[in-house]
Amino acid sequence: MEWQPAGARLQFQAALPAKYPRKVSTTPTAPRARFRSQRIARFTESVIREMTRLAVRHGAINLAQGFPDFPAPAALKNAAAEAIDADINQYAITWGAKPFRDAIAAKYQRTYGVEFDTEREITVCCGATEGMIASLLAVLDPGDEVVLFEPFYENYGPDTQLCGATSRYVKLRAPDWSFDRDELRGAFTGRTKAIILNSPNNPTGKVFSREELRYIAELCQEFDCLAITDEIYEHILYDGTIHTPIMSLPGMRDRTILVNSMSKTYSVTGWRVGWVLATPDLTDSIRKVHDLLTVGAAAPLQQAGVLALCLPDDYYDRLSTEYAARRDHLVTSLQGAGFKCFIPQGAYYVMTDISAFGFADDSSFVRHLISHVGVAAVPGSSFFCPFGGRQSICSLLFLQKT
């Protein structure tokens, strides 16, 4: 066939007989709904990220998204720069560079007395967010049920739906965010595959007591299900509160998936380096999902993580002390402005009762706060199901410099 200019090819195409019709949309402006998967039909964008964009638009102080506005430790930044300069810039082993996995194992043995096989029980991933969805995809099937404490971090509900599972909610009750044991027991059924536990909790700041964890552990064993734990705030604790991994309790070593990351403890939320700890059979499944999702976390930042996980205990003591000062400063300021605050035991969020301000709902209040006062918060409804329902609470961060 001879070469023909583009115009000739177009003329040839236009001359094709009717038995070779071109597929042309007759409604070019119609919504392309058929290309939207059913599993995401009920999802909305992250309310936290939306509030951040509104804060930028209005030049507001951002107390909505959980990232520090102060530098990461200098030694940690230097270690990352040195790793890049040393050409640690190619793929690490999919489930994590061995020096970093060794450091993770040493840290947990030193802090909690729990030992891990670095070859078979540790998966390094791209932050706790990936660690959680990889874990859920690895263990859940359509029709399974997952127990969630409410209010919950906004990802957990959609993560469960992406897996085709059903969420069953148990309320945490203000002001101390306790739960009713009978209500929790009633949420467990023969279809329960897991309970997601976030302690210290986002957004309430609740730290589950050892007694509460024992009761949850008993239910996991009775109903033969897993505890999937998000422990990224483990070292941000106040007033003598102690964090206990449920994995360390009797009977839970083999039925817990522990998710964590460097983000909050070391003030490097943009690095996206986390890990998942689980028994070999669970880890095998999690690694398969992780490999397909992201292949691996950034190699030079894993190398820097070796230094981070070997920091002395006084680093963690200072971390809690400095955040405690921010908490107290913000709570005092909020109370002075007429807010009712629920004092957190851990993490870096303050839940507030806004009913005294007379707004129709939390969303309208927060938007007013951003556009007229210049402070961004998170509407409490984003932490409850059904998503977007009216609430009289909102959440603020205390990350600003003191």
Secondary structure, 3 states (H helix, E strand, C coil): CCCCCHHHHHHHHHCCCCCCCCCCCCCCCCCCHHHCCHHHCCCCCCHHHHHHHHHHHHCCEECCCCCCCCCCCHHHHHHHHHHHHCCCCCCCCCCCCHHHHHHHHHHHHHHHCCCCCCCCCEEEECHHHHHHHHHHHHHCCCCCEEEEEECCCCCHHHHHHHCCCEEEEEECECCCCECCHHHHHHHCCCCEEEEEEECCCCCCCCCCCHHHHHHHHHHHHHCCCEEEEECCCCCCECCCCCCCCHHHCCCCCCCEEEEEECCCCCCCCCCCCEEEECCHHHHHHHHHHHHHHHCCCCHHHHHHHHHHHCCCHHHHHHHHHHHHHHHHHHHHHHHHCCCEEECCCECCEEEEECHHHCCCCHHHHHHHHHHHHCEECEEHHHHCCCCCCCCCEEEEECCCCC
